[in-house]
Every structure is written in structure tokens, then in C-alpha cells.
Amino acid sequence: MAVDPAALHGDHQAMFAALPADSTTISNPNLQRRLGWDSDRYFRARDGLVDMGLVVRGRGRGGVVRRLLPETVS
């Protein structure tokens, strides 16, 4: 069950806002640089969003992530 993105706060909110809204992928290294976070903080927030069902991981150089579009969030 996915969480309502409007209910996010802190690092989860910041990361979700930094992801492309059109659900295109972004590499983990690029998003981490964009946010200016160390690896521990980045992966803790990313894994939390994945666990909430708002973000999916994918394959790519360094790994990629993308938002789930609202109609695909269950």
C-alpha cells in the first residue's frame, strides 16, 4: 500500500520532490549529487520511499530510481 506523497516530510519529501514528476528515471549518483547528501542519508531515504511504494528502483549505471505515476500507485 502506497503512502500519499502529500503526507511525506523531511528527507522523504525532499527526495520525492527532486525526482522527475513525469516518472522518468534518474541515476542514484545524479540524484544524490542534486540533493547534496552523503550515501547513508541518500540510501536511507531512497529505501524508505521504495518501502512506501512511491519509488521504484531500476537497472542502470549506478542504479536508477523513478516515481510511480499516481495511477500506478496502489
PDB file of N, CA, C, O and CB in Angstrom:
ATOM      1  N   MET A   1       0.840  -1.174   0.000  1.00  0.00           N
ATOM      2  CA  MET A   1       0.000   0.000   0.000  1.00  0.00           C
ATOM      3  C   MET A   1       0.889   1.243   0.000  1.00  0.00           C
ATOM      4  O   MET A   1       1.789   1.370   0.831  1.00  0.00           O
ATOM      5  CB  MET A   1      -0.958  -0.005   1.217  1.00  0.00           C
ATOM      6  N   ALA A   2       0.639   2.131  -0.910  1.00  0.00           N
ATOM      7  CA  ALA A   2       1.459   3.332  -1.036  1.00  0.00           C
ATOM      8  C   ALA A   2       0.962   4.428  -0.094  1.00  0.00           C
ATOM      9  O   ALA A   2      -0.215   4.495   0.260  1.00  0.00           O
ATOM     10  CB  ALA A   2       1.452   3.834  -2.489  1.00  0.00           C
ATOM     11  N   VAL A   3       1.881   5.258   0.286  1.00  0.00           N
ATOM     12  CA  VAL A   3       1.607   6.407   1.139  1.00  0.00           C
ATOM     13  C   VAL A   3       1.265   7.590   0.245  1.00  0.00           C
ATOM     14  O   VAL A   3       1.780   7.690  -0.869  1.00  0.00           O
ATOM     15  CB  VAL A   3       2.824   6.734   2.066  1.00  0.00           C
ATOM     16  N   ASP A   4       0.414   8.473   0.709  1.00  0.00           N
ATOM     17  CA  ASP A   4       0.095   9.693  -0.023  1.00  0.00           C
ATOM     18  C   ASP A   4       1.331  10.595  -0.003  1.00  0.00           C
ATOM     19  O   ASP A   4       1.819  10.940   1.074  1.00  0.00           O
ATOM     20  CB  ASP A   4      -1.153  10.422   0.598  1.00  0.00           C
ATOM     21  N   PRO A   5       1.851  10.987  -1.188  1.00  0.00           N
ATOM     22  CA  PRO A   5       3.044  11.851  -1.219  1.00  0.00           C
ATOM     23  C   PRO A   5       2.876  13.149  -0.435  1.00  0.00           C
ATOM     24  O   PRO A   5       3.861  13.703   0.052  1.00  0.00           O
ATOM     25  CB  PRO A   5       3.395  12.183  -2.648  1.00  0.00           C
ATOM     26  N   ALA A   6       1.646  13.641  -0.303  1.00  0.00           N
ATOM     27  CA  ALA A   6       1.405  14.877   0.448  1.00  0.00           C
ATOM     28  C   ALA A   6       1.700  14.697   1.936  1.00  0.00           C
ATOM     29  O   ALA A   6       1.892  15.677   2.656  1.00  0.00           O
ATOM     30  CB  ALA A   6      -0.043  15.338   0.257  1.00  0.00           C
ATOM     31  N   ALA A   7       1.736  13.441   2.398  1.00  0.00           N
ATOM     32  CA  ALA A   7       1.985  13.171   3.814  1.00  0.00           C
ATOM     33  C   ALA A   7       3.473  13.043   4.135  1.00  0.00           C
ATOM     34  O   ALA A   7       3.839  12.853   5.295  1.00  0.00           O
ATOM     35  CB  ALA A   7       1.267  11.906   4.230  1.00  0.00           C
ATOM     36  N   LEU A   8       4.322  13.142   3.133  1.00  0.00           N
ATOM     37  CA  LEU A   8       5.761  12.996   3.360  1.00  0.00           C
ATOM     38  C   LEU A   8       6.327  14.220   4.071  1.00  0.00           C
ATOM     39  O   LEU A   8       5.779  15.319   3.981  1.00  0.00           O
ATOM     40  CB  LEU A   8       6.494  12.773   2.029  1.00  0.00           C
ATOM     41  N   HIS A   9       7.433  14.011   4.779  1.00  0.00           N
ATOM     42  CA  HIS A   9       8.133  15.128   5.413  1.00  0.00           C
ATOM     43  C   HIS A   9       9.626  14.817   5.457  1.00  0.00           C
ATOM     44  O   HIS A   9      10.043  13.688   5.202  1.00  0.00           O
ATOM     45  CB  HIS A   9       7.580  15.397   6.849  1.00  0.00           C
ATOM     46  N   GLY A  10      10.407  15.810   5.775  1.00  0.00           N
ATOM     47  CA  GLY A  10      11.853  15.641   5.928  1.00  0.00           C
ATOM     48  C   GLY A  10      12.535  15.162   4.662  1.00  0.00           C
ATOM     49  O   GLY A  10      12.234  15.627   3.563  1.00  0.00           O
ATOM     50  N   ASP A  11      13.467  14.216   4.831  1.00  0.00           N
ATOM     51  CA  ASP A  11      14.255  13.723   3.703  1.00  0.00           C
ATOM     52  C   ASP A  11      13.398  13.024   2.660  1.00  0.00           C
ATOM     53  O   ASP A  11      13.678  13.117   1.465  1.00  0.00           O
ATOM     54  CB  ASP A  11      15.325  12.780   4.194  1.00  0.00           C
ATOM     55  N   HIS A  12      12.361  12.327   3.096  1.00  0.00           N
ATOM     56  CA  HIS A  12      11.492  11.653   2.129  1.00  0.00           C
ATOM     57  C   HIS A  12      10.820  12.678   1.219  1.00  0.00           C
ATOM     58  O   HIS A  12      10.741  12.473   0.008  1.00  0.00           O
ATOM     59  CB  HIS A  12      10.427  10.797   2.855  1.00  0.00           C
ATOM     60  N   GLN A  13      10.345  13.758   1.783  1.00  0.00           N
ATOM     61  CA  GLN A  13       9.697  14.803   0.999  1.00  0.00           C
ATOM     62  C   GLN A  13      10.696  15.454   0.044  1.00  0.00           C
ATOM     63  O   GLN A  13      10.382  15.683  -1.123  1.00  0.00           O
ATOM     64  CB  GLN A  13       9.073  15.861   1.923  1.00  0.00           C
ATOM     65  N   ALA A  14      11.889  15.750   0.535  1.00  0.00           N
ATOM     66  CA  ALA A  14      12.902  16.400  -0.302  1.00  0.00           C
ATOM     67  C   ALA A  14      13.303  15.513  -1.475  1.00  0.00           C
ATOM     68  O   ALA A  14      13.433  15.990  -2.603  1.00  0.00           O
ATOM     69  CB  ALA A  14      14.138  16.751   0.532  1.00  0.00           C
ATOM     70  N   MET A  15      13.498  14.228  -1.211  1.00  0.00           N
ATOM     71  CA  MET A  15      13.886  13.326  -2.284  1.00  0.00           C
ATOM     72  C   MET A  15      12.755  13.148  -3.290  1.00  0.00           C
ATOM     73  O   MET A  15      12.988  13.187  -4.498  1.00  0.00           O
ATOM     74  CB  MET A  15      14.300  11.976  -1.715  1.00  0.00           C
ATOM     75  N   PHE A  16      11.542  12.954  -2.805  1.00  0.00           N
ATOM     76  CA  PHE A  16      10.409  12.764  -3.717  1.00  0.00           C
ATOM     77  C   PHE A  16      10.246  13.989  -4.613  1.00  0.00           C
ATOM     78  O   PHE A  16       9.977  13.850  -5.807  1.00  0.00           O
ATOM     79  CB  PHE A  16       9.104  12.500  -2.923  1.00  0.00           C
ATOM     80  N   ALA A  17      10.406  15.182  -4.051  1.00  0.00           N
ATOM     81  CA  ALA A  17      10.283  16.420  -4.822  1.00  0.00           C
ATOM     82  C   ALA A  17      11.387  16.548  -5.865  1.00  0.00           C
ATOM     83  O   ALA A  17      11.178  17.159  -6.913  1.00  0.00           O
ATOM     84  CB  ALA A  17      10.310  17.624  -3.890  1.00  0.00           C
ATOM     85  N   ALA A  18      12.568  15.975  -5.589  1.00  0.00           N
ATOM     86  CA  ALA A  18      13.703  16.077  -6.526  1.00  0.00           C
ATOM     87  C   ALA A  18      13.610  15.079  -7.676  1.00  0.00           C
ATOM     88  O   ALA A  18      14.329  15.210  -8.667  1.00  0.00           O
ATOM     89  CB  ALA A  18      15.011  15.862  -5.782  1.00  0.00           C
ATOM     90  N   LEU A  19      12.736  14.086  -7.556  1.00  0.00           N
ATOM     91  CA  LEU A  19      12.572  13.104  -8.633  1.00  0.00           C
ATOM     92  C   LEU A  19      11.747  13.700  -9.765  1.00  0.00           C
ATOM     93  O   LEU A  19      10.829  14.479  -9.512  1.00  0.00           O
ATOM     94  CB  LEU A  19      11.902  11.813  -8.102  1.00  0.00           C
ATOM     95  N   PRO A  20      12.060  13.345 -11.021  1.00  0.00           N
ATOM     96  CA  PRO A  20      11.258  13.848 -12.146  1.00  0.00           C
ATOM     97  C   PRO A  20       9.782  13.476 -11.981  1.00  0.00           C
ATOM     98  O   PRO A  20       9.449  12.313 -11.755  1.00  0.00           O
ATOM     99  CB  PRO A  20      11.796  13.290 -13.479  1.00  0.00           C
ATOM    100  N   ALA A  21       8.906  14.471 -12.097  1.00  0.00           N
ATOM    101  CA  ALA A  21       7.471  14.262 -11.894  1.00  0.00           C
ATOM    102  C   ALA A  21       6.844  13.404 -12.986  1.00  0.00           C
ATOM    103  O   ALA A  21       5.770  12.836 -12.783  1.00  0.00           O
ATOM    104  CB  ALA A  21       6.760  15.594 -11.830  1.00  0.00           C
ATOM    105  N   ASP A  22       7.500  13.301 -14.143  1.00  0.00           N
ATOM    106  CA  ASP A  22       6.932  12.524 -15.257  1.00  0.00           C
ATOM    107  C   ASP A  22       7.318  11.048 -15.205  1.00  0.00           C
ATOM    108  O   ASP A  22       7.051  10.305 -16.149  1.00  0.00           O
ATOM    109  CB  ASP A  22       7.383  13.114 -16.582  1.00  0.00           C
ATOM    110  N   SER A  23       7.932  10.628 -14.131  1.00  0.00           N
ATOM    111  CA  SER A  23       8.308   9.233 -13.888  1.00  0.00           C
ATOM    112  C   SER A  23       9.481   8.755 -14.737  1.00  0.00           C
ATOM    113  O   SER A  23       9.701   7.551 -14.864  1.00  0.00           O
ATOM    114  CB  SER A  23       7.130   8.346 -14.139  1.00  0.00           C
ATOM    115  N   THR A  24      10.239   9.692 -15.324  1.00  0.00           N
ATOM    116  CA  THR A  24      11.462   9.266 -16.000  1.00  0.00           C
ATOM    117  C   THR A  24      12.488   8.904 -14.941  1.00  0.00           C
ATOM    118  O   THR A  24      12.408   9.359 -13.800  1.00  0.00           O
ATOM    119  CB  THR A  24      12.006  10.379 -16.952  1.00  0.00           C
ATOM    120  N   THR A  25      13.450   8.082 -15.329  1.00  0.00           N
ATOM    121  CA  THR A  25      14.446   7.631 -14.366  1.00  0.00           C
ATOM    122  C   THR A  25      15.542   8.674 -14.178  1.00  0.00           C
ATOM    123  O   THR A  25      15.795   9.516 -15.040  1.00  0.00           O
ATOM    124  CB  THR A  25      15.054   6.304 -14.813  1.00  0.00           C
ATOM    125  N   ILE A  26      16.173   8.582 -13.028  1.00  0.00           N
ATOM    126  CA  ILE A  26      17.368   9.373 -12.730  1.00  0.00           C
ATOM    127  C   ILE A  26      18.314   8.440 -11.993  1.00  0.00           C
ATOM    128  O   ILE A  26      17.886   7.620 -11.181  1.00  0.00           O
ATOM    129  CB  ILE A  26      17.033  10.675 -11.873  1.00  0.00           C
ATOM    130  N   SER A  27      19.587   8.568 -12.279  1.00  0.00           N
ATOM    131  CA  SER A  27      20.548   7.666 -11.634  1.00  0.00           C
ATOM    132  C   SER A  27      20.712   8.040 -10.163  1.00  0.00           C
ATOM    133  O   SER A  27      20.566   9.200  -9.777  1.00  0.00           O
ATOM    134  CB  SER A  27      21.919   7.715 -12.359  1.00  0.00           C
ATOM    135  N   ASN A  28      21.017   7.031  -9.357  1.00  0.00           N
ATOM    136  CA  ASN A  28      21.279   7.286  -7.945  1.00  0.00           C
ATOM    137  C   ASN A  28      22.391   8.312  -7.758  1.00  0.00           C
ATOM    138  O   ASN A  28      22.228   9.236  -6.961  1.00  0.00           O
ATOM    139  CB  ASN A  28      21.644   5.989  -7.236  1.00  0.00           C
ATOM    140  N   PRO A  29      23.532   8.182  -8.475  1.00  0.00           N
ATOM    141  CA  PRO A  29      24.586   9.190  -8.274  1.00  0.00           C
ATOM    142  C   PRO A  29      24.143  10.611  -8.631  1.00  0.00           C
ATOM    143  O   PRO A  29      24.497  11.559  -7.930  1.00  0.00           O
ATOM    144  CB  PRO A  29      25.800   8.828  -9.100  1.00  0.00           C
ATOM    145  N   ASN A  30      23.372  10.768  -9.711  1.00  0.00           N
ATOM    146  CA  ASN A  30      22.919  12.115 -10.088  1.00  0.00           C
ATOM    147  C   ASN A  30      21.955  12.698  -9.066  1.00  0.00           C
ATOM    148  O   ASN A  30      22.051  13.875  -8.716  1.00  0.00           O
ATOM    149  CB  ASN A  30      22.254  12.083 -11.457  1.00  0.00           C
ATOM    150  N   LEU A  31      21.026  11.879  -8.588  1.00  0.00           N
ATOM    151  CA  LEU A  31      20.073  12.373  -7.595  1.00  0.00           C
ATOM    152  C   LEU A  31      20.776  12.677  -6.276  1.00  0.00           C
ATOM    153  O   LEU A  31      20.462  13.667  -5.614  1.00  0.00           O
ATOM    154  CB  LEU A  31      18.946  11.351  -7.373  1.00  0.00           C
ATOM    155  N   GLN A  32      21.715  11.836  -5.901  1.00  0.00           N
ATOM    156  CA  GLN A  32      22.461  12.081  -4.664  1.00  0.00           C
ATOM    157  C   GLN A  32      23.233  13.394  -4.756  1.00  0.00           C
ATOM    158  O   GLN A  32      23.255  14.167  -3.799  1.00  0.00           O
ATOM    159  CB  GLN A  32      23.426  10.914  -4.372  1.00  0.00           C
ATOM    160  N   ARG A  33      23.865  13.649  -5.899  1.00  0.00           N
ATOM    161  CA  ARG A  33      24.574  14.925  -6.102  1.00  0.00           C
ATOM    162  C   ARG A  33      23.609  16.104  -6.061  1.00  0.00           C
ATOM    163  O   ARG A  33      23.901  17.133  -5.452  1.00  0.00           O
ATOM    164  CB  ARG A  33      25.328  14.915  -7.444  1.00  0.00           C
ATOM    165  N   ARG A  34      22.458  15.948  -6.713  1.00  0.00           N
ATOM    166  CA  ARG A  34      21.461  17.025  -6.742  1.00  0.00           C
ATOM    167  C   ARG A  34      21.029  17.395  -5.322  1.00  0.00           C
ATOM    168  O   ARG A  34      20.840  18.570  -5.007  1.00  0.00           O
ATOM    169  CB  ARG A  34      20.231  16.605  -7.583  1.00  0.00           C
ATOM    170  N   LEU A  35      20.875  16.389  -4.479  1.00  0.00           N
ATOM    171  CA  LEU A  35      20.442  16.630  -3.098  1.00  0.00           C
ATOM    172  C   LEU A  35      21.592  17.055  -2.187  1.00  0.00           C
ATOM    173  O   LEU A  35      21.362  17.685  -1.155  1.00  0.00           O
ATOM    174  CB  LEU A  35      19.787  15.381  -2.537  1.00  0.00           C
ATOM    175  N   GLY A  36      22.828  16.716  -2.560  1.00  0.00           N
ATOM    176  CA  GLY A  36      23.984  17.060  -1.745  1.00  0.00           C
ATOM    177  C   GLY A  36      24.097  16.238  -0.475  1.00  0.00           C
ATOM    178  O   GLY A  36      24.614  16.719   0.533  1.00  0.00           O
ATOM    179  N   TRP A  37      23.614  14.996  -0.513  1.00  0.00           N
ATOM    180  CA  TRP A  37      23.602  14.137   0.663  1.00  0.00           C
ATOM    181  C   TRP A  37      24.711  13.110   0.617  1.00  0.00           C
ATOM    182  O   TRP A  37      25.165  12.724  -0.459  1.00  0.00           O
ATOM    183  CB  TRP A  37      22.268  13.444   0.794  1.00  0.00           C
ATOM    184  N   ASP A  38      25.153  12.661   1.803  1.00  0.00           N
ATOM    185  CA  ASP A  38      26.102  11.550   1.854  1.00  0.00           C
ATOM    186  C   ASP A  38      25.349  10.256   1.534  1.00  0.00           C
ATOM    187  O   ASP A  38      24.119  10.238   1.508  1.00  0.00           O
ATOM    188  CB  ASP A  38      26.802  11.464   3.260  1.00  0.00           C
ATOM    189  N   SER A  39      26.092   9.181   1.293  1.00  0.00           N
ATOM    190  CA  SER A  39      25.499   7.909   0.858  1.00  0.00           C
ATOM    191  C   SER A  39      24.516   7.330   1.873  1.00  0.00           C
ATOM    192  O   SER A  39      23.448   6.852   1.491  1.00  0.00           O
ATOM    193  CB  SER A  39      26.593   6.900   0.589  1.00  0.00           C
ATOM    194  N   ASP A  40      24.859   7.367   3.154  1.00  0.00           N
ATOM    195  CA  ASP A  40      23.968   6.798   4.166  1.00  0.00           C
ATOM    196  C   ASP A  40      22.612   7.503   4.164  1.00  0.00           C
ATOM    197  O   ASP A  40      21.569   6.848   4.166  1.00  0.00           O
ATOM    198  CB  ASP A  40      24.609   6.895   5.557  1.00  0.00           C
ATOM    199  N   ARG A  41      22.628   8.822   4.160  1.00  0.00           N
ATOM    200  CA  ARG A  41      21.388   9.590   4.170  1.00  0.00           C
ATOM    201  C   ARG A  41      20.582   9.338   2.899  1.00  0.00           C
ATOM    202  O   ARG A  41      19.367   9.150   2.946  1.00  0.00           O
ATOM    203  CB  ARG A  41      21.687  11.087   4.321  1.00  0.00           C
ATOM    204  N   TYR A  42      21.276   9.337   1.766  1.00  0.00           N
ATOM    205  CA  TYR A  42      20.603   9.130   0.487  1.00  0.00           C
ATOM    206  C   TYR A  42      19.901   7.776   0.439  1.00  0.00           C
ATOM    207  O   TYR A  42      18.709   7.704   0.143  1.00  0.00           O
ATOM    208  CB  TYR A  42      21.603   9.240  -0.659  1.00  0.00           C
ATOM    209  N   PHE A  43      20.638   6.705   0.728  1.00  0.00           N
ATOM    210  CA  PHE A  43      20.062   5.370   0.598  1.00  0.00           C
ATOM    211  C   PHE A  43      19.008   5.078   1.665  1.00  0.00           C
ATOM    212  O   PHE A  43      18.093   4.291   1.421  1.00  0.00           O
ATOM    213  CB  PHE A  43      21.157   4.333   0.669  1.00  0.00           C
ATOM    214  N   ARG A  44      19.116   5.690   2.830  1.00  0.00           N
ATOM    215  CA  ARG A  44      18.081   5.541   3.854  1.00  0.00           C
ATOM    216  C   ARG A  44      16.764   6.151   3.349  1.00  0.00           C
ATOM    217  O   ARG A  44      15.703   5.541   3.481  1.00  0.00           O
ATOM    218  CB  ARG A  44      18.524   6.218   5.190  1.00  0.00           C
ATOM    219  N   ALA A  45      16.842   7.352   2.772  1.00  0.00           N
ATOM    220  CA  ALA A  45      15.636   7.999   2.255  1.00  0.00           C
ATOM    221  C   ALA A  45      15.094   7.252   1.037  1.00  0.00           C
ATOM    222  O   ALA A  45      13.885   7.051   0.921  1.00  0.00           O
ATOM    223  CB  ALA A  45      15.927   9.464   1.892  1.00  0.00           C
ATOM    224  N   ARG A  46      15.976   6.843   0.133  1.00  0.00           N
ATOM    225  CA  ARG A  46      15.535   6.116  -1.066  1.00  0.00           C
ATOM    226  C   ARG A  46      14.832   4.819  -0.688  1.00  0.00           C
ATOM    227  O   ARG A  46      13.754   4.520  -1.201  1.00  0.00           O
ATOM    228  CB  ARG A  46      16.731   5.816  -1.988  1.00  0.00           C
ATOM    229  N   ASP A  47      15.436   4.058   0.200  1.00  0.00           N
ATOM    230  CA  ASP A  47      14.846   2.785   0.602  1.00  0.00           C
ATOM    231  C   ASP A  47      13.515   2.996   1.315  1.00  0.00           C
ATOM    232  O   ASP A  47      12.603   2.180   1.182  1.00  0.00           O
ATOM    233  CB  ASP A  47      15.808   2.014   1.505  1.00  0.00           C
ATOM    234  N   GLY A  48      13.401   4.070   2.058  1.00  0.00           N
ATOM    235  CA  GLY A  48      12.124   4.383   2.710  1.00  0.00           C
ATOM    236  C   GLY A  48      11.030   4.653   1.693  1.00  0.00           C
ATOM    237  O   GLY A  48       9.905   4.179   1.852  1.00  0.00           O
ATOM    238  N   LEU A  49      11.349   5.413   0.643  1.00  0.00           N
ATOM    239  CA  LEU A  49      10.359   5.698  -0.400  1.00  0.00           C
ATOM    240  C   LEU A  49       9.991   4.438  -1.173  1.00  0.00           C
ATOM    241  O   LEU A  49       8.838   4.264  -1.569  1.00  0.00           O
ATOM    242  CB  LEU A  49      10.892   6.764  -1.362  1.00  0.00           C
ATOM    243  N   VAL A  50      10.968   3.559  -1.389  1.00  0.00           N
ATOM    244  CA  VAL A  50      10.683   2.281  -2.042  1.00  0.00           C
ATOM    245  C   VAL A  50       9.739   1.463  -1.158  1.00  0.00           C
ATOM    246  O   VAL A  50       8.753   0.911  -1.649  1.00  0.00           O
ATOM    247  CB  VAL A  50      12.002   1.491  -2.324  1.00  0.00           C
ATOM    248  N   ASP A  51      10.033   1.383   0.129  1.00  0.00           N
ATOM    249  CA  ASP A  51       9.193   0.625   1.063  1.00  0.00           C
ATOM    250  C   ASP A  51       7.772   1.189   1.122  1.00  0.00           C
ATOM    251  O   ASP A  51       6.817   0.441   1.332  1.00  0.00           O
ATOM    252  CB  ASP A  51       9.817   0.634   2.466  1.00  0.00           C
ATOM    253  N   MET A  52       7.628   2.503   0.938  1.00  0.00           N
ATOM    254  CA  MET A  52       6.310   3.134   0.957  1.00  0.00           C
ATOM    255  C   MET A  52       5.547   2.932  -0.350  1.00  0.00           C
ATOM    256  O   MET A  52       4.359   3.246  -0.429  1.00  0.00           O
ATOM    257  CB  MET A  52       6.452   4.614   1.239  1.00  0.00           C
ATOM    258  N   GLY A  53       6.214   2.416  -1.364  1.00  0.00           N
ATOM    259  CA  GLY A  53       5.556   2.180  -2.641  1.00  0.00           C
ATOM    260  C   GLY A  53       5.440   3.406  -3.523  1.00  0.00           C
ATOM    261  O   GLY A  53       4.604   3.438  -4.426  1.00  0.00           O
ATOM    262  N   LEU A  54       6.273   4.430  -3.277  1.00  0.00           N
ATOM    263  CA  LEU A  54       6.223   5.656  -4.072  1.00  0.00           C
ATOM    264  C   LEU A  54       7.302   5.715  -5.139  1.00  0.00           C
ATOM    265  O   LEU A  54       7.185   6.468  -6.105  1.00  0.00           O
ATOM    266  CB  LEU A  54       6.346   6.851  -3.173  1.00  0.00           C
ATOM    267  N   VAL A  55       8.344   4.928  -4.968  1.00  0.00           N
ATOM    268  CA  VAL A  55       9.504   4.960  -5.857  1.00  0.00           C
ATOM    269  C   VAL A  55       9.886   3.523  -6.186  1.00  0.00           C
ATOM    270  O   VAL A  55       9.770   2.625  -5.351  1.00  0.00           O
ATOM    271  CB  VAL A  55      10.706   5.731  -5.207  1.00  0.00           C
ATOM    272  N   VAL A  56      10.344   3.324  -7.416  1.00  0.00           N
ATOM    273  CA  VAL A  56      10.857   2.010  -7.792  1.00  0.00           C
ATOM    274  C   VAL A  56      12.305   2.159  -8.231  1.00  0.00           C
ATOM    275  O   VAL A  56      12.713   3.178  -8.788  1.00  0.00           O
ATOM    276  CB  VAL A  56       9.998   1.369  -8.921  1.00  0.00           C
ATOM    277  N   ARG A  57      13.060   1.112  -7.961  1.00  0.00           N
ATOM    278  CA  ARG A  57      14.459   1.060  -8.367  1.00  0.00           C
ATOM    279  C   ARG A  57      14.539   0.373  -9.717  1.00  0.00           C
ATOM    280  O   ARG A  57      13.668  -0.414 -10.089  1.00  0.00           O
ATOM    281  CB  ARG A  57      15.333   0.320  -7.310  1.00  0.00           C
ATOM    282  N   GLY A  58      15.601   0.687 -10.441  1.00  0.00           N
ATOM    283  CA  GLY A  58      15.803   0.048 -11.730  1.00  0.00           C
ATOM    284  C   GLY A  58      17.269  -0.160 -12.004  1.00  0.00           C
ATOM    285  O   GLY A  58      18.138   0.229 -11.223  1.00  0.00           O
ATOM    286  N   ARG A  59      17.520  -0.785 -13.136  1.00  0.00           N
ATOM    287  CA  ARG A  59      18.895  -1.062 -13.534  1.00  0.00           C
ATOM    288  C   ARG A  59      19.435   0.103 -14.346  1.00  0.00           C
ATOM    289  O   ARG A  59      18.710   0.777 -15.078  1.00  0.00           O
ATOM    290  CB  ARG A  59      18.982  -2.375 -14.341  1.00  0.00           C
ATOM    291  N   GLY A  60      20.694   0.309 -14.195  1.00  0.00           N
ATOM    292  CA  GLY A  60      21.380   1.374 -14.914  1.00  0.00           C
ATOM    293  C   GLY A  60      22.718   1.606 -14.249  1.00  0.00           C
ATOM    294  O   GLY A  60      23.016   1.019 -13.209  1.00  0.00           O
ATOM    295  N   ARG A  61      23.503   2.441 -14.836  1.00  0.00           N
ATOM    296  CA  ARG A  61      24.817   2.731 -14.287  1.00  0.00           C
ATOM    297  C   ARG A  61      24.660   3.390 -12.920  1.00  0.00           C
ATOM    298  O   ARG A  61      24.193   4.525 -12.824  1.00  0.00           O
ATOM    299  CB  ARG A  61      25.627   3.637 -15.246  1.00  0.00           C
ATOM    300  N   GLY A  62      25.046   2.683 -11.872  1.00  0.00           N
ATOM    301  CA  GLY A  62      24.884   3.203 -10.516  1.00  0.00           C
ATOM    302  C   GLY A  62      23.480   2.989  -9.975  1.00  0.00           C
ATOM    303  O   GLY A  62      23.181   3.400  -8.853  1.00  0.00           O
ATOM    304  N   GLY A  63      22.614   2.353 -10.755  1.00  0.00           N
ATOM    305  CA  GLY A  63      21.224   2.156 -10.373  1.00  0.00           C
ATOM    306  C   GLY A  63      20.412   3.396 -10.679  1.00  0.00           C
ATOM    307  O   GLY A  63      20.939   4.508 -10.692  1.00  0.00           O
ATOM    308  N   VAL A  64      19.142   3.203 -10.923  1.00  0.00           N
ATOM    309  CA  VAL A  64      18.247   4.324 -11.209  1.00  0.00           C
ATOM    310  C   VAL A  64      17.012   4.207 -10.332  1.00  0.00           C
ATOM    311  O   VAL A  64      16.693   3.139  -9.810  1.00  0.00           O
ATOM    312  CB  VAL A  64      17.854   4.361 -12.714  1.00  0.00           C
ATOM    313  N   VAL A  65      16.335   5.320 -10.186  1.00  0.00           N
ATOM    314  CA  VAL A  65      15.063   5.367  -9.472  1.00  0.00           C
ATOM    315  C   VAL A  65      14.094   6.209 -10.280  1.00  0.00           C
ATOM    316  O   VAL A  65      14.489   7.033 -11.105  1.00  0.00           O
ATOM    317  CB  VAL A  65      15.237   5.941  -8.033  1.00  0.00           C
ATOM    318  N   ARG A  66      12.813   5.979 -10.021  1.00  0.00           N
ATOM    319  CA  ARG A  66      11.779   6.805 -10.639  1.00  0.00           C
ATOM    320  C   ARG A  66      10.554   6.791  -9.758  1.00  0.00           C
ATOM    321  O   ARG A  66      10.306   5.845  -9.011  1.00  0.00           O
ATOM    322  CB  ARG A  66      11.436   6.308 -12.065  1.00  0.00           C
ATOM    323  N   ARG A  67       9.782   7.879  -9.864  1.00  0.00           N
ATOM    324  CA  ARG A  67       8.497   7.944  -9.176  1.00  0.00           C
ATOM    325  C   ARG A  67       7.534   6.975  -9.845  1.00  0.00           C
ATOM    326  O   ARG A  67       7.639   6.703 -11.041  1.00  0.00           O
ATOM    327  CB  ARG A  67       7.924   9.393  -9.185  1.00  0.00           C
ATOM    328  N   LEU A  68       6.608   6.464  -9.071  1.00  0.00           N
ATOM    329  CA  LEU A  68       5.489   5.756  -9.655  1.00  0.00           C
ATOM    330  C   LEU A  68       4.435   6.810  -9.976  1.00  0.00           C
ATOM    331  O   LEU A  68       4.145   7.674  -9.149  1.00  0.00           O
ATOM    332  CB  LEU A  68       4.931   4.635  -8.690  1.00  0.00           C
ATOM    333  N   LEU A  69       3.875   6.742 -11.155  1.00  0.00           N
ATOM    334  CA  LEU A  69       2.809   7.687 -11.509  1.00  0.00           C
ATOM    335  C   LEU A  69       1.585   7.405 -10.648  1.00  0.00           C
ATOM    336  O   LEU A  69       1.376   6.262 -10.242  1.00  0.00           O
ATOM    337  CB  LEU A  69       2.450   7.589 -13.024  1.00  0.00           C
ATOM    338  N   PRO A  70       0.774   8.414 -10.361  1.00  0.00           N
ATOM    339  CA  PRO A  70      -0.381   8.222  -9.454  1.00  0.00           C
ATOM    340  C   PRO A  70      -1.276   7.045  -9.839  1.00  0.00           C
ATOM    341  O   PRO A  70      -1.748   6.332  -8.954  1.00  0.00           O
ATOM    342  CB  PRO A  70      -1.218   9.481  -9.423  1.00  0.00           C
ATOM    343  N   GLU A  71      -1.521   6.823 -11.113  1.00  0.00           N
ATOM    344  CA  GLU A  71      -2.409   5.725 -11.499  1.00  0.00           C
ATOM    345  C   GLU A  71      -1.766   4.351 -11.293  1.00  0.00           C
ATOM    346  O   GLU A  71      -2.463   3.337 -11.322  1.00  0.00           O
ATOM    347  CB  GLU A  71      -2.819   5.883 -12.951  1.00  0.00           C
ATOM    348  N   THR A  72      -0.418   4.304 -11.080  1.00  0.00           N
ATOM    349  CA  THR A  72       0.236   3.021 -10.851  1.00  0.00           C
ATOM    350  C   THR A  72       0.476   2.769  -9.369  1.00  0.00           C
ATOM    351  O   THR A  72       0.909   1.681  -8.990  1.00  0.00           O
ATOM    352  CB  THR A  72       1.554   2.962 -11.606  1.00  0.00           C
ATOM    353  N   VAL A  73       0.201   3.760  -8.527  1.00  0.00           N
ATOM    354  CA  VAL A  73       0.364   3.593  -7.084  1.00  0.00           C
ATOM    355  C   VAL A  73      -0.896   2.933  -6.550  1.00  0.00           C
ATOM    356  O   VAL A  73      -2.008   3.404  -6.790  1.00  0.00           O
ATOM    357  CB  VAL A  73       0.634   4.966  -6.367  1.00  0.00           C
ATOM    358  N   SER A  74      -0.708   1.832  -5.821  1.00  0.00           N
ATOM    359  CA  SER A  74      -1.889   1.139  -5.285  1.00  0.00           C
ATOM    360  C   SER A  74      -1.890   1.158  -3.776  1.00  0.00           C
ATOM    361  O   SER A  74      -2.807   0.622  -3.153  1.00  0.00           O
ATOM    362  CB  SER A  74      -1.944  -0.302  -5.783  1.00  0.00           C
TER     363      SER A  74
END
